[in-house]
Amino acid sequence: MLDVRRLRLLRELQIRGTLAEVAAAMNFSPSSVSQQLTILEQETGVELLRKVGRRVQLTPQAEILVEHTALLLDLLEEAEAELTASLTTVSGTVRVAVFQSAALALMPAALSSMRERHPSVRIEMVQREPETALYETWARDFDMVVAEQYPGHAAPLHPNLDKSDLTTDAIRLALPPVGREIHPVATIDEAHDLPWVMEPIGSASRHFAEQHCRRAGFEPDVRFQTADLQAQIRLIASGNAVGLMPDLVWADSTPTCRLIELPGRPRRTIFTSMRRSAIQHPAISALREALQGAAARVVDVP
């Protein structure tokens, strides 16, 4: 009978591409990964890996095994979820990836709720950009991801991941407060000559912001790039830039920037996603419920 742990290493190699990345993800040494895959080849009696330059490539026979391994891991995860659900106490470890504004606005209340209602559950949180985190959740690095979707920019789709909306928030033009303005602005098209701050190229928010400026008739002068929305706020509030800001960043606080509605009043969607095979796991579903409760308490900026 084939060893499930070795089969998983083969699947990890397909996902991550190199033995070194597999070793890092699985807390093995590269030589141990190579040794285990060699044993798997001996067990199957077929060639599973071929050298292509400095890398290794899966053979068609290895791809067959990987496809079945994915199904097997789903079945094992479903069995674990059902077994855990049969117990009277909700326990276990939940690994969650969260983007910055959700980490600030939603996670504190959700964690407090989990500590009060399910003290035996350990939550491990890592801040990740949504596009990366969705892939890593599919790859089993995380149990759940809190992600975002901007209007006109669909979030990446991965097989076997579900999607459950938490809330939406308005996206507005953020300007320096009165008295710190570069020059008065009342609409986005009047900001065509101002310095902008945006997230790095490739992010959904950057794409949305650039497209919104172009629809207003200009190419934004992006002088500052940072994924840290708190840094963006400081640049805007100090009079050095303008930008687009989602309402969630002002949760439980008073806006320090002047906010103006955008044409069409666009809203961003915040959602959770997890593998369908883990949906029934009590600890994971409890965290999703806690996040839903935290999101329901967030009030839109007036």
Buried (B, 14 or more C-beta within 10 A) or exposed (E): EBEEEBBBBBBBBBBBEBBEBBBBBBEBEBEBBBEBBEEBBEBBEBEBBEEEEEEBEBBEBBEBBBEEBBEBBBEEBBEBBEEBEEEEEBEBEBBBBBBBBBBBBBBEBBBEBBEEEBEEBEBEBBBBBBBBBBBBBBBBBBBBBBBBBBBEBEBBEBEBBBBEEBBBBBBBBBBBBEEBBBEEBEEBEBBBEBBBBBBEEEBBBBBBBBBBBEEBEBEBBBEBBBBEBEEBBBBBBEBBBBBBBBBBBBBEEEBBBBBBEBEEEBBBBBBBBBBBBBBBBBBBBBBBBBBBBBBEEBEEBE
